């Protein structure tokens, strides 16, 4: 059977501030604003909710007439 070996991982000694100073051309992810527009998703969810509610209402009304 093969012998398992443990890997050693070394942590970087540079802090985030030092990394930002060492590479001024790079933009950190936290500096950028990420604001996607999901308004179309909300419109779709509202439409799906209204359709589902109306279908349930129709089923309930039909259960009284057919049941």
C-alpha positions, 0 to 999 in steps of 0.5 A: 500500500502506498504511504500517504504524505502530508503536504505543507502549505506556506502562508504568505507573509505579505498583508493585503495592504502590501500587496496593493502597494506592490501592484498599483496597476491591479484593482482588487475585487473589493474596490470595484462595485458589482451591482447587477440589475435583476429587475427583470427577474423580479418581474418574472417572479411576480408574473409566475406568482400571479399565474400560479395563484390564478391557477390555484383559484381556478382549480378551487372553483372547479372543485366546487362545481365538479366535486 
